[in-house]
Amino acid sequence: MPSFKFQKPKFQIRWLFYLGGIGVFLTTLVLAGLYLFIVPGLPSTQSLQNVQFQVPLRVYSRDGGLIAEFGEKKRAPLKYEEVPKLMVQAVLAAEDDRFFVHPGVDYQGLLRAAFHLLRTGEKGQGGSTITMQVARNFFLSREKTYLRKLNEIMLALKIEKELSKEDILALYLNKIYLGNRAYGVGAAAQIYYGVPIDKLNVAQLAMVAGLPKAPSRYNPVINPARALLRRNYVLGRMRNLGFIDEATHDEARAMVDDARLHGLSREVTAPYIAEMVRAEMVRRFGNAAYSTGYKVRTSLGSRLQMAAHRAQRNALLAYDRRYGYRGPLAQHVLAENSGEEQWMPLLKTQREINGLLPALVLATVERSAVVYEPRRGVLRLDWSGLSWATSILKNGRMGAAPKQAADILTRGDVIYITELPATKKTDAGWQLAQIPEVEGALVSLDPHDGAIRALVGGFSIFPAANSIVSPRPNVNRVPILNPSFIPPRWKRASHPPASSMTLP
């Protein structure tokens, strides 16, 4: 049987070549047009070479103890060399594992995003590299439009030509928002775990690295279950990319996350001085005082200030106890089967004031009481912490001394308690307390130059407690305390963005 060999007509092959050439030409023409249209309008990236991050105002004592921090954005800028290697690897695993390979644009990611668009007709996530996110966060909006995406791509390519990979990554790690007013990984470590970033373990690093995708959805404080899933995903990616071994992965995955909100650790209690400095800085620099990174060093001595604070607080409490117990802050009816879910809302309207903690009385047993405090749980008040609470009669005179806890407290009472330090004769414990009605103040000045070495007033700066020294800078009751009459000495910090100011 004869065989037949079919040949494609030559003109069909030629037409395919013609159509392919036309397609390449038109694509090149479109890309060139877009380039000429977009590139001239791109912003200059030179500003990225000297970025001034918004850093809060911080107030210190003369010996460097932190008194207060003022500012909307919590940020602790880090150099690339100061970021732990595992933190960098965790972020790359979560956001852009080809960061050190691609030229600013990951074409594989863009193709995946394009395929998703063709398949579903919806614009999805994906395709954005760390460099593209830097371009968007510093120069562009977050709207999802094709023009914005093209601008982002062109700007990312431009950034890659002018900055090193390490510089780009440092900008990203300091700029990204990670929830709870934390901007950058340094601030996130402090806010969620209360430690510097170099003290985080692998599980905590993975938790922080998982936040940029959706800070609210994966917030470990607000949504711990979702955050845990995201953390474990990042840990899995780190293992698959060879950043950690199997044993480290399994150990980190098994860890219970202990994230909660932390403030910057205050080392010196001086709220009135802090408010005076804040008001003076705003007077001089306006709202820029809150974001320029100023560090103000005052004339307060940490040791003297803390000694004055303790002495004045303890003296006011001791004096007030001698004049009897004025009763609970509020009274509630507690069901027999009630628990922590029912107790906690009853204390939400009360706040801690100068070491006095709001608590709910659960029971009285002879000469002791059982109370609930939200952060510490169920506590016991012994007779040594209750016996002072003599009742006050309607005529203002002292009543009979109490003989048992039920003479003082009732189940459902909302009260204040304070911690009793251990002594040579007694162990540490808890004591019934109340906000003193008596006022007091202590001001210590250096006799040589008039500098304030210690200043305390009232019992608390909050309006709910008494106050003999007003935090408002223009009050005439204690005019000598306004620091603005003292000529300031200025010293610039050795490196940006923070500046230093010394108030003698």
RARA-V52234 format. One record per backbone hydrogen bond with DSSP energy under -0.5 kcal/mol. NH is the residue of the N-H (numbers start at 1). CO is the residue of the C=O. Records with the same first field share a line. If there is no record, write none. Layout:
# RARA-V52234
NH=CO, CO
This chain:
# RARA-V52234
6=4
12=9
13=9
14=10
15=11
16=12
17=13
18=14
19=15
20=16
21=17
22=18
23=19
24=20
25=21
26=22
27=23
28=24
29=25
30=26
31=27
32=28
33=29
34=30
35=31
36=32
37=33
38=34
39=35
41=38
42=39
48=45
49=46
50=47
51=48
53=51
55=53, 291
57=70
58=294
59=68
60=296
61=65
62=300
64=61
67=59
68=59
70=57
74=72, 181
75=73
82=79
83=79, 80
88=84
89=85
90=86
91=87
92=88
93=89
94=90
95=91
96=91, 92
99=96
101=98
102=98
103=105
107=105
110=106
111=107
112=108
113=109
114=110
115=111
116=112
117=113
118=114
119=115
120=116
121=117
122=116
124=122
129=127
133=129
134=130
135=131
136=132
137=133
138=134
139=135
140=135, 136
145=143
149=145
150=146
151=147
152=148
153=149
154=150
155=151
156=152
157=153
158=154
159=155
160=156
161=157
162=158, 159
163=159
168=164
169=165
170=166
171=167
172=168
173=169
174=170
175=171
176=172
178=182
182=179
183=74, 181
184=176, 182
185=173
188=184
189=185
190=186
191=187
192=188
193=189
194=190
195=189
199=196
200=197
205=201
206=202
207=203
208=204
209=205
210=206
211=208
214=211
218=214
219=216
223=219
227=223
228=224
229=225
230=226
231=227
232=228
233=229
234=230
235=231
236=232
237=233
238=234
239=235
240=236
241=237
242=239
243=238
244=238
249=245
250=246
251=247
252=248
253=249
254=250
255=251, 252
260=192
262=191
267=66
268=66
270=268
274=270
275=271
276=272
277=273
278=274
279=275
280=276
281=277
282=278
283=279
284=280
285=281
286=282
288=285
289=286
290=287
291=288
292=288
293=55
295=499
296=58, 294
297=295, 501
298=60, 296
301=453
302=300
305=301
306=302
307=303
308=304
309=305
310=306
311=307
312=308
313=309
314=310
315=311
316=312
317=313
318=314
319=315
320=316
321=317
322=318
323=320
324=321
325=390
329=414
330=414
332=412
334=332
338=335
342=339
343=339
344=340
345=341
346=343
347=343, 344
348=345
350=347
353=356
356=353
357=355, 417
359=415
360=372
361=413
362=370
363=370
365=368
368=365
369=381
370=363
371=369, 379
372=360
373=377
376=373
377=373
379=371
381=369
382=380
385=382
386=383
387=383
389=386
390=388
391=400
392=325
393=397
396=393
399=391
405=366
407=404
408=405
409=405
412=361
413=410
414=330
415=359, 413
416=433
417=357
418=431
420=429
421=419
423=426
429=420
431=418
432=385
433=416
442=456
444=454
445=443
446=451
447=445
450=446
453=444, 451
454=444
456=442
458=440
459=466
460=466
465=462
470=468
475=472
479=476
481=478
482=479
483=481
485=482
486=483
487=485
489=502
491=500
499=293
500=491
501=295
502=489
503=297, 501
504=502
